[in-house]
Structure formats: C-alpha cells, structure tokens
Amino acid sequence: MRRLAKTALFTALATCGASALAASTDPAPTGRLPGWAVPQSYQLAFKVDPAQADFSGTTTIRVKLGQASDHLWLDGADLKVSKVEITDAAGAVHAGKYVAVDPKAGVSRVDFGSTLQPQQLTVRFEYTAPLNAQLQGLYKVTAKGKPYAMTQMEPISARFAFPGFDEPGFKTPFDITITVPDDENVVANTQQVKQQSAGKGWKTVTFAQTVPLPTYLVAFAVGPWDIVAGPDISPTAYRAEPLQLRGVAAQGEGKRMQHVLGETPSIIHALENYYGFGYPFGKLDLLAAPDFSAGAMENPGLVTFRDWLLLLDKDSPARNVRGSFNVTAHELAHMWTGDTVTTEWWNDIWLNEAFATWMQQKVTMQVHPEYRADLDRVRGGQGAMNNDSLVSARSIRQPITGNGDIMTAFDGITYQKGASVIGMFENYLGESTYQKGMRAYIQAHKFGNATADDLVSAIATAAGKGDAFKHAFKSFLNQTGVPYVATKLEHKNGQAVLELSQSRYLPLGSKGDANRIWGVPVCVRYGTPDGSKVACEMLDKASGSMVLAGASKPTWVMPNANASGYYRFSLDKEALNKLVKQVGTLSDAEQLAYADAINASYRRGDLDAGQVLAALQPLTQSKIREVATAPLSAVSGLYHHIAVTDAQRAHLADWAKAAYLPRLQQLGYQRKAGESEDDALLRSSLAGALAFDFKLPEVRAALLQQGEAALKPMADGRLNLAAANPDLLGDALGVAVQTQGKSAVDALIAELPKTSDPALRNGILGGLASAEDPALVEQVRDFALTKPVKVGEMGMLLYGGRHTLAQRDAMWSWFTAHYAQILERTGSFAGGRLPSLAAAGGCSTAESARLRSFFEPRVNDAAGIARGLAQTGESIDLCSALKAHQDPAAILR
C-alpha cells in the first residue's frame, strides 16, 4: 500500500509540474507509430443500426507508456471523437484531447494535457463515425433492399471503425460488445456469451475475449442475416472438441451455403495435419458479403467472402464452384499463417499471403486432385513473372515508405511469386524437411509476430543448411525481377555438360539492368536412353555448369524440370528444336513452363510471330485443359497488337479455329449429364476466346441463340436468364449485346437491380461489359457509377472495350471526364488500380504520355497511385516497343 501511495504521489507531482506545458509539437509519424506507446488490450463497444448513416462507439485501450510524454500517437480516420479520458496507473482521470493531425493518412494524436511518466494507462474514447461507403472499416451495404453493416479492416481500415494502433505488430486481446436493433443478428470473431436488453428496441450482445489479434483481423457484422448450421468439424489428434461451423448470408440466401459448409471440414483437417496443432479460434463462421472490396478475408472465427464464392447450387458456374474451394482453402490456411502467426510489419505481408496461397494449393491437391492446383501454382507464378519483368515491379519484401506501399502490397508478387518461390525451395529441400521447418516456425511464434528472418532461419535449421541457403532464399525476397537462366549443351570428356549463366529477364524496350544474381535452384530434365532424368544445381553465381549423367547421345534438355523453379530459361536454336519434338513427353507442368519460355523469348525479340505459332501449336492437342489453352493469350496478343491487315488477323483466327473449334464442338454448348467441372471450364474458356478474341461466326451464332433466349421476358416481365448455360451466361449475353445493341443493353440494365443472385449478376455484368458500339459503351460506363452497381462490381464494367486504339481513346475520354466520381466511389481503397483502369491495354507512346501527364499531378489523390502509374505506364511502353520490333508479316510465314 505504501508503494502504491508513493507511486500515486509521484504521478500527481509529475502531472502538476507539467500542467502548464503546451500540447506536443512532435511531427506526425509518416511510417510506423513510435514504439514507446504499446497497446495491451482493447474493449470495443459499438452501437450500430445499419439503417442509419452513422454509428457510435466507445473504445478503451490499455496502453503501456514506455517514456515520459504528454501525448501518444495512434490511428483514427473520419472519427468524430467527443470525449477522451486517460486513467493513469494511480487511478487519476485526465481529460484528453483527440487531434486528427493527418486526416488523409488517418494519423491522430491524443494530448494528455500534462506530461505523464512511463506507466500503464487506460485511454477511453467516445465517438461517432459514418458507416463507410467505400467498403472499408465498418461499412454499409444493401441486399434486396435491406441494409447491413459489416467490416473489412485489412490492411489499414480499422482506423475508420475505432481509434487504435492500426499495425500488424501490435497484437492484443479484444473484448467486443455490440448494441443493435432487436430484430438484427450480429456475429463477430468469437462466440456470443451474453445478450441483454439495451432499452426499447435495442439489445446488447457480448462476445468472448479474443486471443491476441492485430486490429486488421477484428471483424463483426450486423443485419438480418441468415445463420445456418454446418456440420461440426470432428475432433482430431490435434483438437479434442468438435468445431462449430456456421454459414452467414443475407436474408433468404442461407440455404445456398450447404455446399461450401460441406467442403470445409476436409480443409480444416488437412491444415491441422500439416501444421500439427488444432484450429485455434474456437468457432468458425463463413460469411457471404453482399458487397466486398476483396475476394475474401481471413478474420479468425468470422471469415468473409464475396457472396458468389459461397452461394452455390446445382446451377452455379463451374468456375464459381472451384473458386469457392480454392479461396476457402486459402483463407483457412491463414488461420495458421497470418492469424496465429502474424507478420511484424507490412513489408513481410508475404508471410501471410504467399504461404496461404502455397498451402491452399497443397490442400487442394490433397482433397481435390482433379482441380490440378499444381498447374495453378505454375500458371500463378508465370503471371507474377509478367509483372516481375517490369522495372517498376515490387520486391516480395518491399520497403514500406507510406500507406500507398501498404495498399499496393496485395498483388501477384506477394501472392503468386511468393508461393512460387516457397514451392521452389520446398522442392529443393524436400516436402518433409520443409514441413518440419514450418511447424517449428509456427510453434516458436504462436499468437505473436514474425519476420522473414524468423521463417528462413526455421527452414534452414530444419534442413541443416547455413548462410548460403539463407542468402539464396533471401535473394528472391529482397530484390525484384525474374532470373533468366541461359543454357548451352556441350560435350566434354565424354560427358554431356550443361553450361548455365544467369541475368535478369528483361523484355524488349526495358530500361532495366540485366546484371543481377540470385541463388537459383536450377533443376533440369534431360533425355536418357530409357527416358529422362532430372539433375539439380544451386546456381548462385553469374555462371555455372552441371553434368548430365547418363544422358543419351544426342540428348535434349528441359531447363525447368517439373516447372518447380521461379525463373525463365533460354535455349539455342538447335536445343529448342529438339525440345519442341519432345513436348508431348514432358509433364503437364513442364509443358506450361515450355509455353512460358516461348512467350518470354518472343517478348525479348528472340522469336517472331511465326515461330511462336509453330512452337505453341503442339500444346493445343493436350488433353489437359490448362496446357491446351496456354497458347490462347499469346495468340490473342498477336491478333490485337501485332496484326495490321485483315489477312493477318484472318490467319490467326484460322489458327485458333483449327486448334480449338473441333474441341468446343465436341463439348457442345450445353452442360451434359455427368460431365466434369474441367469440361465445363474448358467449354467456357474456348467459347469466350473464339467468340470475342477471334470472332468465329459459328461460336457466336451458338452463343447468340442462348443470349436471345435469356433476354426473352417471362410472364412476370423478368428476363429468362436460366435459359442460358450458367457457365456461358456472360458470354451469351455479350454476343447478344453486340448483336442486338441498345435493346439488349437497356434490358440488362433494367434487370440488374432486380437480381440478387451473384452468379446471375456477374453474367449480366459480363454481358454489358461486352458492348462495342461507342454510345452503348458510354451508357454502360455511366451505369457503373450508379447505385444499382455495387462498388465491388464496377471493375467488371469499366475494364471492357479496349482492344482497339479507338476504344481506348473513348475510355480515356470517359475516365478523365468522370475521374472525380470514380475517385469518390473507389479511390481510397483502390488508388493503385486507377491508372490501370484508365489505360490498361495501351500499346503506344502517346498513350503512356497522356497517362503520365494526367496522373503525375494527381499521385496524392489516393494511396497507391504512384506505383500504379509506374507499372501501367511501363507496361504500355513495353507493348509499344514489342509492336515496333515485331514484323507483322511473320504471322503469315
């Protein structure tokens, strides 16, 4: 007691002595918050009526003050704080002041009114705030005329919902209570533990305390939700009790969640078996959001998704069914990597996202091997390589210099490149060794934070590797670019020796420096008298070599065995010709790597269009959908960007017709009883490409027949959208829009507000996005800015119609005229995508010049614009350089 009294007296004297001090003049932090004030726990109390424009809240934070100060810094955006109270360790209450120092960044200061010594403080805020209109923080959305309120906090939007330390490195327990109208349902991260009346027409719901979480994982939702029970997830060796599973959907939609709820137990069991401990968050709800800025979000206990991923039935498109499983597996993988162990700072967001992507692929291969997640990994890595070939590309561990770097960190580099690099080193070490390292990493940082060094060290320790391995792994994390491994086969002393050299892959027109070194685990397949073998070598210098033991004479080389490496390769003409003859003997993944190598050589100017067509043609005969369709994007690029005459375009259309039309005709345009999802996906891919990229009349006629049937009004005046194959609805409506014109556009615009089914809405939007008549394209774009189109749906309408320069000019004129409206509706969470929205698909120096002229004065309008501008502008320049280099006449050779 005497010690407490002494502490109280000291605190009072310090407070008194500093009472005359003015409020702090510290500059606002522009990066991370200072580490001398650290949150210990939160109590969050909200009063939310989704029918209203605003909500109110009380936030109480226990804070460890590590140094004497008269203030602390935290995050808060668009909050109207009416009262701040600071209670010191002695129980004395101080009236504080909340100052929004940098409203745009959401950085605020709490002034104590006097200097307080290091101690435990309790800071309490009372405030009101708007229900956000841009799908971030605590936001409002409407479904079937009924309002809902729900959260999306990642990456830095918790500050719109409550004042706090909005950084991933601050993990604390949260106590959450929510007061809502009596007739509303409310769900949150944890189990409901109490409900009591809160006055006429209101109730207060209290939830169990969370385990330590960062602010971006706090989640709740209020509204007339359907809450449906799924199957309990049975106990395992790692979890003694059954896990409660529920689905949450907008009113009337809960019945459509049984498919995904039925798939979920297998995912959880696979993850528990891999990581060696049970699901750590007590209960699991999956929520189908009526509007959402992301694909899904891994909030522990309350995982949120775009509604079309969860609302499934027998008529759902095959891509929705497969996408549902893949995305669910990704989000649930986060329960271990991201939620149990969280990145210390946003430069290591790959520790969350790349590992969830990689782990989802492992789970999918285990539960649904027919989904071919192994090929998804290869294709994802190749997509990332296209972005990573830009000089303006991010590194996996991108330094964070401001909110824009945080907002643009959620891209293909973080997800797909990261997952591909993880898979490459897993292949190099072996799966069991890698799993041992992952288990050790999770256990060492359970319910805490980690960095890349922590992860790489755990993997290296499990593998018995030292600094050389760590350096090799980090060479992919800390620098941008794609390794380009050049190979040359030589015969020395009776042995086949493959000479290797590495540089950075740079396409034509790039201004990058090719001199760069990685630690590349190069694995090569080569011909032997009885088939083939694989040899691997760590290439961590500019050049090296490997002996191909037992190689046939002559032999052939596939320089990326099993497509396990995140690198591109080159072969000399003779070696390439030999490999072309062996394509059919390669694995499916290797055939995808071969296709990427052909495309990469073309983009470097090493192959012309005719050589590309010849090299890719053998792949079209594959029985594997992903392999057979791999040439489509390259041939479409030739059609739209290189071909200049009708004869050249006709030749490309004939090439596509010969390669793919018989396959499509064999599949037919309607679903068949018992057919695989893969057949449905192939039908959709081929029909879309042949009808829209190459304008084949036979395909368009078949789709038009379905589109016209779908547009025919029924007795109640609604469109008969069920008349089209669900997998082809968007394409069928698209051909109808291009054929019928305004009547079809008007009918679809009228139908969208009446349609709540997300798959049907996507079909309508796909049809509208296919408009080609300039006046109709403008009508569709204007419609995209109106309320019937959800914020998360706008992109589907605005990215269409830009194959030709005239179409891109029209988009540019419309975008610049409506820039303020677009920014108001999406900019604060989608700033990095605005330059792409304006000019993606451009292929001339004039287009890149006008893009830079418009956006350079506007880079501060929204976080992320600067990086989006750099990448979009560079992509346009590279396309222009390729177009200038390639001879269109080669198409006919």
TADA-V742008 format. One record per residue. RES is the residue in one letter. SS is DSSP state (a for helix, b for strand, c for the rest). PHI is phi as a letter, one per 30 degrees, with the letter a starting at -180 (* if undefined). PSI is psi in whole degrees, -180 to 180 (NA if undefined). Layout:
# TADA-V742008
((RES | SS | PHI | PSI) (RES | SS | PHI | PSI))
This chain:
# TADA-V742008
((M | c | * | -41) (R | a | d | -37) (R | a | d | -42) (L | a | d | -42) (A | a | d | -41) (K | a | d | -41) (T | a | d | -44) (A | a | d | -42) (L | a | d | -44) (F | a | d | -44) (T | a | d | -43) (A | a | d | -42) (L | a | d | -41) (A | a | d | -40) (T | a | d | -45) (C | a | d | -43) (G | a | d | -22) (A | c | c | 7) (S | c | d | -24) (A | c | d | -3) (L | c | d | 145) (A | c | d | 165) (A | c | e | 151) (S | c | e | 145) (T | c | c | 15) (D | c | e | 139) (P | c | d | 148) (A | c | d | 137) (P | c | d | 138) (T | c | c | -8) (G | c | b | -114) (R | c | d | 151) (L | c | d | 152) (P | c | d | 148) (G | c | d | 4) (W | c | d | -1) (A | b | b | 117) (V | b | b | 126) (P | b | d | 144) (Q | b | c | -30) (S | b | a | 161) (Y | b | b | 145) (Q | b | c | 117) (L | b | c | 126) (A | b | b | 124) (F | b | b | 150) (K | b | b | 114) (V | b | b | 125) (D | c | b | 109) (P | c | e | -20) (A | c | d | -16) (Q | c | c | 169) (A | c | d | -25) (D | b | b | 165) (F | b | b | 167) (S | b | b | 158) (G | b | a | 156) (T | b | b | 122) (T | b | c | 127) (T | b | b | 122) (I | b | b | 125) (R | b | d | 127) (V | b | b | 133) (K | b | c | 111) (L | b | d | 116) (G | c | c | -8) (Q | c | b | 159) (A | c | d | 133) (S | b | a | 156) (D | b | c | 13) (H | b | a | 171) (L | b | b | 158) (W | b | c | 142) (L | b | a | -173) (D | b | c | 137) (G | c | a | 135) (A | c | b | 132) (D | c | h | 28) (L | b | c | 132) (K | b | c | 92) (V | b | d | 120) (S | b | c | -21) (K | b | a | 137) (V | b | b | 129) (E | b | b | 133) (I | b | c | 121) (T | b | c | 122) (D | c | d | -180) (A | c | d | -24) (A | c | d | -2) (G | c | j | -2) (A | c | d | 140) (V | b | c | 130) (H | b | c | 136) (A | b | d | 122) (G | b | c | 175) (K | b | b | 132) (Y | b | c | 125) (V | b | b | 119) (A | b | d | 92) (V | b | d | -42) (D | b | b | 82) (P | c | e | -34) (K | c | d | -42) (A | c | d | -16) (G | c | i | 29) (V | b | c | 130) (S | b | b | 164) (R | b | b | 141) (V | b | c | 116) (D | b | c | 130) (F | b | d | -22) (G | b | i | -10) (S | b | a | 165) (T | b | d | 130) (L | b | c | 142) (Q | c | d | 165) (P | c | e | 130) (Q | b | a | 179) (Q | b | d | 127) (L | b | c | 156) (T | b | c | 122) (V | b | c | 124) (R | b | c | 131) (F | b | c | 139) (E | b | c | 134) (Y | b | a | 166) (T | b | b | 161) (A | b | a | 157) (P | b | d | 146) (L | c | d | 119) (N | b | d | 146) (A | c | c | 1) (Q | c | c | 28) (L | c | i | 35) (Q | c | b | 158) (G | b | i | -134) (L | b | c | 110) (Y | b | b | 165) (K | b | c | 140) (V | b | b | 153) (T | b | b | 138) (A | b | b | 126) (K | c | h | 39) (G | c | i | -2) (K | b | c | 135) (P | b | d | 146) (Y | b | b | 155) (A | b | b | 134) (M | b | a | 174) (T | b | c | 150) (Q | b | b | 102) (M | c | c | -26) (E | c | d | 140) (P | c | d | -40) (I | c | b | 46) (S | c | c | -1) (A | a | e | -29) (R | a | d | -18) (F | a | d | -17) (A | c | c | -33) (F | c | a | 152) (P | c | d | 140) (G | b | a | -174) (F | c | c | 90) (D | c | d | 64) (E | c | b | 147) (P | c | d | -24) (G | c | d | -15) (F | c | c | 100) (K | c | c | 126) (T | b | b | 164) (P | b | d | 151) (F | b | b | 135) (D | b | c | 125) (I | b | b | 128) (T | b | b | 141) (I | b | b | 125) (T | b | c | 126) (V | b | b | 163) (P | b | e | 149) (D | c | e | -33) (D | c | c | 8) (E | c | c | 148) (N | b | c | 152) (V | b | b | 135) (V | b | b | 156) (A | b | a | -172) (N | c | e | -35) (T | c | c | 177) (Q | c | d | 144) (Q | b | d | 133) (V | b | c | -15) (K | b | a | 148) (Q | b | b | 134) (Q | b | b | 158) (S | b | d | 144) (A | c | b | 36) (G | c | j | 173) (K | c | e | 119) (G | c | i | 4) (W | b | b | 154) (K | b | b | 153) (T | b | c | 126) (V | b | c | 129) (T | b | c | 137) (F | b | c | 153) (A | c | d | 150) (Q | c | d | 141) (T | c | d | 162) (V | c | d | 171) (P | c | e | 127) (L | b | b | 153) (P | c | d | 163) (T | a | e | -32) (Y | a | d | -9) (L | a | c | 2) (V | c | d | 134) (A | c | b | 143) (F | b | a | 167) (A | b | a | 141) (V | b | b | 136) (G | b | l | -178) (P | c | d | 52) (W | c | d | 144) (D | b | d | 132) (I | b | b | 113) (V | b | c | 144) (A | b | d | 137) (G | c | c | -178) (P | c | d | 137) (D | c | d | 142) (I | b | d | 118) (S | c | d | 153) (P | c | d | 159) (T | b | b | -176) (A | c | d | -19) (Y | c | c | -4) (R | b | b | 119) (A | c | d | -28) (E | c | c | 152) (P | c | d | 150) (L | b | c | 123) (Q | b | d | 132) (L | b | b | 131) (R | b | b | 157) (G | b | c | 143) (V | b | b | 126) (A | b | b | 163) (A | c | e | 153) (Q | c | e | 129) (G | c | j | -8) (E | c | c | -7) (G | a | e | -32) (K | a | d | -18) (R | a | c | 9) (M | a | c | -1) (Q | a | d | -32) (H | a | d | -52) (V | a | d | -35) (L | a | d | -35) (G | a | d | -28) (E | a | d | -24) (T | a | d | -41) (P | a | e | -39) (S | a | d | -33) (I | a | d | -48) (I | a | d | -44) (H | a | d | -42) (A | a | d | -40) (L | a | d | -42) (E | a | d | -41) (N | a | d | -37) (Y | a | d | -48) (Y | a | d | -16) (G | c | i | 18) (F | c | a | 158) (G | c | d | 161) (Y | c | e | 126) (P | c | c | 11) (F | c | b | 19) (G | c | i | -51) (K | b | b | 166) (L | b | b | 116) (D | b | c | 138) (L | b | c | 123) (L | b | c | 128) (A | b | c | 107) (A | b | d | 130) (P | c | d | -26) (D | c | a | 143) (F | c | a | 140) (S | c | d | -24) (A | c | c | 179) (G | c | d | -44) (A | b | a | 169) (M | b | b | 132) (E | c | d | 35) (N | c | e | 124) (P | c | d | 131) (G | c | i | -21) (L | b | b | 82) (V | b | d | 130) (T | b | c | 145) (F | b | b | 155) (R | b | e | 138) (D | a | d | -34) (W | a | d | -17) (L | a | d | -21) (L | c | c | -26) (L | c | c | 95) (L | c | b | 151) (D | c | a | -171) (K | c | d | -22) (D | c | c | 4) (S | c | d | 142) (P | c | e | 145) (A | a | e | -35) (R | a | d | -30) (N | a | d | -41) (V | a | d | -47) (R | a | d | -41) (G | a | d | -36) (S | a | e | -48) (F | a | d | -47) (N | a | d | -45) (V | a | d | -39) (T | a | d | -43) (A | a | d | -39) (H | a | d | -49) (E | a | d | -38) (L | a | d | -28) (A | a | d | -31) (H | c | d | -23) (M | c | e | -28) (W | c | c | -52) (T | b | c | 99) (G | c | k | -45) (D | c | c | -53) (T | c | d | -49) (V | b | c | 123) (T | b | c | 143) (T | b | e | 143) (E | c | d | -36) (W | c | a | 164) (W | a | d | -17) (N | a | d | -17) (D | a | c | 29) (I | c | d | -20) (W | a | e | -29) (L | a | d | -28) (N | a | d | -59) (E | a | d | -43) (A | a | d | -40) (F | a | d | -35) (A | a | d | -38) (T | a | d | -47) (W | a | d | -43) (M | a | d | -37) (Q | a | e | -41) (Q | a | d | -37) (K | a | d | -44) (V | a | d | -44) (T | a | d | -41) (M | a | d | -31) (Q | a | d | -45) (V | a | d | -40) (H | c | b | 72) (P | a | e | -25) (E | a | d | -14) (Y | a | d | -12) (R | c | h | 54) (A | a | d | -22) (D | a | d | -36) (L | a | d | -31) (D | a | d | -39) (R | a | d | -44) (V | a | d | -48) (R | a | d | -37) (G | a | d | -43) (G | a | d | -38) (Q | a | d | -38) (G | a | d | -40) (A | a | d | -37) (M | a | d | -36) (N | a | d | -42) (N | a | d | -39) (D | a | d | -13) (S | c | d | -11) (L | c | d | 142) (V | c | d | -29) (S | c | d | 6) (A | c | d | 154) (R | c | d | 159) (S | c | d | 162) (I | c | e | -47) (R | c | c | 77) (Q | c | d | 126) (P | c | e | 139) (I | c | c | 116) (T | c | c | -4) (G | c | l | 179) (N | a | d | -30) (G | a | d | -38) (D | a | d | -32) (I | a | d | -47) (M | a | d | -32) (T | c | c | 6) (A | c | d | -12) (F | c | c | 74) (D | c | b | -174) (G | c | d | -24) (I | a | d | -48) (T | a | d | -47) (Y | a | d | -68) (Q | a | d | -42) (K | a | d | -46) (G | a | e | -47) (A | a | d | -38) (S | a | d | -41) (V | a | d | -42) (I | a | e | -47) (G | a | d | -36) (M | a | d | -45) (F | a | d | -28) (E | a | d | -44) (N | a | d | -38) (Y | a | d | -39) (L | a | c | -29) (G | c | j | 143) (E | a | d | -44) (S | a | d | -38) (T | a | d | -44) (Y | a | d | -41) (Q | a | d | -40) (K | a | e | -43) (G | a | d | -40) (M | a | d | -42) (R | a | d | -42) (A | a | d | -41) (Y | a | d | -47) (I | a | d | -45) (Q | a | d | -36) (A | a | d | -26) (H | c | b | 23) (K | c | e | 127) (F | c | i | 23) (G | b | b | -154) (N | b | b | 161) (A | b | b | 165) (T | c | b | 173) (A | a | e | -39) (D | a | e | -39) (D | a | d | -45) (L | a | d | -51) (V | a | d | -37) (S | a | d | -41) (A | a | d | -42) (I | a | d | -44) (A | a | d | -42) (T | a | d | -44) (A | a | d | -33) (A | a | c | -4) (G | c | i | 31) (K | c | c | 158) (G | c | c | -148) (D | a | d | -32) (A | a | d | -42) (F | a | d | -45) (K | a | e | -41) (H | a | d | -41) (A | a | d | -47) (F | a | d | -48) (K | a | d | -21) (S | a | d | -25) (F | a | d | -22) (L | a | d | -37) (N | c | c | -3) (Q | c | b | 152) (T | c | d | 169) (G | c | j | 166) (V | c | c | 126) (P | b | d | 142) (Y | b | b | 108) (V | b | c | 111) (A | b | d | 137) (T | b | b | 147) (K | b | b | 123) (L | b | d | 127) (E | b | b | 162) (H | b | c | 119) (K | b | b | 127) (N | c | h | 40) (G | c | i | 7) (Q | b | c | 150) (A | b | d | 123) (V | b | b | 129) (L | b | c | 114) (E | b | d | 135) (L | b | b | 144) (S | b | b | 151) (Q | b | b | 151) (S | b | a | -175) (R | b | c | 133) (Y | c | d | 125) (L | c | b | 126) (P | c | d | 169) (L | c | e | 137) (G | c | i | -9) (S | c | d | 145) (K | c | c | 14) (G | c | d | 165) (D | c | c | 121) (A | c | d | -14) (N | c | d | 102) (R | c | a | 145) (I | c | b | 134) (W | c | c | 169) (G | c | c | 94) (V | b | c | 117) (P | b | d | 95) (V | b | d | 123) (C | b | c | 131) (V | b | b | 133) (R | b | c | 137) (Y | b | b | 157) (G | b | d | 140) (T | b | b | 167) (P | c | e | -28) (D | c | c | 16) (G | b | k | -109) (S | b | a | 161) (K | b | b | 168) (V | b | b | 133) (A | b | b | 143) (C | b | b | 149) (E | b | a | 136) (M | b | d | 111) (L | b | c | 98) (D | c | c | 16) (K | c | b | 177) (A | c | d | -28) (S | b | b | 161) (G | b | a | -172) (S | b | a | 161) (M | b | b | 144) (V | b | d | 131) (L | c | c | 85) (A | c | d | 132) (G | c | i | 17) (A | b | d | 145) (S | c | d | 164) (K | c | b | 110) (P | c | d | 170) (T | c | b | 173) (W | c | b | 161) (V | b | b | 132) (M | b | c | 106) (P | c | d | 7) (N | c | b | 77) (A | a | e | 133) (N | a | i | 10) (A | a | h | 35) (S | c | d | -11) (G | c | c | 141) (Y | c | d | 78) (Y | b | a | 162) (R | b | c | 161) (F | b | b | 162) (S | b | b | 151) (L | c | b | 149) (D | c | d | 171) (K | a | e | -43) (E | a | d | -44) (A | a | d | -37) (L | a | d | -43) (N | a | d | -38) (K | a | d | -41) (L | a | d | -38) (V | a | e | -39) (K | a | d | -18) (Q | a | c | 1) (V | a | e | -42) (G | a | d | -19) (T | a | c | -11) (L | c | d | 158) (S | c | d | 164) (D | a | e | -44) (A | a | d | -39) (E | a | d | -34) (Q | a | d | -35) (L | a | d | -41) (A | a | d | -37) (Y | a | d | -46) (A | a | e | -41) (D | a | d | -38) (A | a | d | -39) (I | a | d | -46) (N | a | d | -40) (A | a | d | -40) (S | a | d | -38) (Y | a | d | -44) (R | a | d | -18) (R | a | d | -9) (G | c | i | 11) (D | c | d | -22) (L | c | b | 148) (D | c | c | 178) (A | a | d | -41) (G | a | d | -42) (Q | a | d | -38) (V | a | d | -47) (L | a | d | -42) (A | a | d | -40) (A | a | d | -31) (L | a | d | -22) (Q | a | e | -41) (P | a | e | -29) (L | a | d | -27) (T | a | d | -16) (Q | a | d | -4) (S | c | d | 146) (K | c | d | -9) (I | c | c | 123) (R | a | e | -48) (E | a | d | -37) (V | a | d | -47) (A | a | d | -35) (T | c | c | -2) (A | c | e | -35) (P | c | d | -14) (L | a | e | -44) (S | a | d | -38) (A | a | d | -44) (V | a | d | -37) (S | a | d | -40) (G | a | d | -40) (L | a | d | -43) (Y | a | d | -44) (H | a | c | -25) (H | a | c | -26) (I | a | c | -46) (A | c | d | 136) (V | c | b | -14) (T | c | c | 159) (D | a | d | -36) (A | a | d | -41) (Q | a | d | -43) (R | a | d | -39) (A | a | d | -38) (H | a | d | -43) (L | a | d | -40) (A | a | d | -39) (D | a | d | -38) (W | a | e | -48) (A | a | d | -39) (K | a | d | -48) (A | a | d | -37) (A | a | d | -35) (Y | a | b | -25) (L | a | d | -43) (P | a | e | -37) (R | a | d | -44) (L | a | d | -41) (Q | a | d | -33) (Q | a | d | -39) (L | a | d | -34) (G | c | i | 178) (Y | c | c | 1) (Q | c | b | 154) (R | c | d | 147) (K | c | c | 145) (A | c | e | 128) (G | c | i | 3) (E | c | d | 158) (S | c | d | 158) (E | a | d | -32) (D | a | d | -38) (D | a | d | -41) (A | a | d | -40) (L | a | d | -40) (L | a | d | -45) (R | a | e | -46) (S | a | d | -44) (S | a | d | -47) (L | a | d | -43) (A | a | d | -44) (G | a | d | -46) (A | a | d | -46) (L | a | d | -31) (A | a | d | -37) (F | a | c | -40) (D | a | d | -42) (F | c | c | -3) (K | c | h | 43) (L | c | d | 124) (P | a | d | -39) (E | a | d | -37) (V | a | d | -42) (R | a | d | -38) (A | a | d | -42) (A | a | d | -41) (L | a | d | -38) (L | a | d | -39) (Q | a | e | -43) (Q | a | d | -40) (G | a | d | -42) (E | a | d | -39) (A | a | d | -40) (A | a | d | -32) (L | a | d | -8) (K | c | d | 122) (P | b | d | 145) (M | c | c | -176) (A | c | d | -32) (D | c | d | 6) (G | c | i | -11) (R | c | d | 154) (L | b | d | 150) (N | c | c | 63) (L | a | d | -24) (A | a | d | -8) (A | a | d | -18) (A | c | c | 152) (N | c | e | 123) (P | a | e | -31) (D | a | d | -20) (L | a | c | 9) (L | a | e | -49) (G | a | d | -41) (D | a | d | -42) (A | a | d | -44) (L | a | d | -33) (G | a | d | -44) (V | a | d | -38) (A | a | d | -40) (V | a | d | -44) (Q | a | d | -25) (T | a | c | -48) (Q | a | d | -26) (G | c | i | -134) (K | a | d | -37) (S | a | d | -39) (A | a | d | -43) (V | a | d | -47) (D | a | d | -41) (A | a | d | -41) (L | a | d | -39) (I | a | d | -38) (A | a | d | -32) (E | a | d | -33) (L | a | e | -47) (P | c | d | -19) (K | c | d | -6) (T | c | c | 121) (S | c | c | -22) (D | c | d | 119) (P | a | d | -33) (A | a | d | -40) (L | a | d | -39) (R | a | d | -43) (N | a | d | -37) (G | a | d | -44) (I | a | d | -46) (L | a | d | -40) (G | a | d | -40) (G | a | d | -46) (L | a | d | -38) (A | a | d | -15) (S | c | d | -2) (A | c | e | 141) (E | c | c | -33) (D | c | e | 127) (P | a | e | -42) (A | a | d | -38) (L | a | d | -38) (V | a | e | -43) (E | a | d | -38) (Q | a | d | -44) (V | a | d | -43) (R | a | d | -40) (D | a | d | -41) (F | a | d | -33) (A | a | d | -23) (L | c | c | 2) (T | c | c | 165) (K | c | d | -36) (P | c | e | -23) (V | c | c | 120) (K | c | d | 153) (V | a | e | -42) (G | a | d | -8) (E | a | c | -11) (M | a | e | -41) (G | a | e | -32) (M | a | d | -33) (L | a | d | -30) (L | a | d | -14) (Y | c | c | -3) (G | c | d | 169) (G | c | i | 59) (R | c | b | 28) (H | c | d | -37) (T | c | c | 161) (L | a | d | -40) (A | a | d | -40) (Q | a | d | -40) (R | a | d | -35) (D | a | d | -41) (A | a | d | -41) (M | a | d | -41) (W | a | d | -46) (S | a | d | -42) (W | a | d | -45) (F | a | d | -49) (T | a | d | -31) (A | a | d | -27) (H | c | c | 17) (Y | a | e | -45) (A | a | d | -40) (Q | a | d | -41) (I | a | d | -45) (L | a | d | -43) (E | a | d | -36) (R | a | d | -30) (T | a | b | -17) (G | a | d | -37) (S | a | d | -23) (F | a | c | -7) (A | a | b | 27) (G | a | e | -38) (G | a | d | -20) (R | a | c | -7) (L | a | d | -46) (P | a | d | -38) (S | a | d | -41) (L | a | e | -38) (A | a | d | -36) (A | a | b | 7) (A | c | e | 142) (G | c | j | -7) (G | c | d | 152) (C | c | a | 39) (S | c | a | 154) (T | a | d | -32) (A | a | d | -38) (E | a | d | -40) (S | a | d | -34) (A | a | d | -44) (R | a | d | -32) (L | a | d | -49) (R | a | d | -40) (S | a | d | -38) (F | a | d | -46) (F | a | d | -25) (E | a | e | -40) (P | a | d | -7) (R | a | c | 16) (V | c | d | -20) (N | c | c | 7) (D | c | d | -31) (A | c | a | 149) (A | c | d | 133) (G | c | j | -10) (I | a | d | -40) (A | a | e | -46) (R | a | d | -40) (G | a | d | -39) (L | a | d | -46) (A | a | d | -44) (Q | a | d | -41) (T | a | d | -44) (G | a | d | -43) (E | a | d | -40) (S | a | d | -41) (I | a | d | -43) (D | a | d | -41) (L | a | d | -40) (C | a | d | -41) (S | a | d | -42) (A | a | d | -41) (L | a | d | -43) (K | a | d | -40) (A | a | d | -32) (H | a | d | -41) (Q | c | d | 139) (D | c | c | 113) (P | a | e | -27) (A | a | d | -23) (A | a | d | -21) (I | a | e | -35) (L | a | c | -3) (R | c | d | NA))
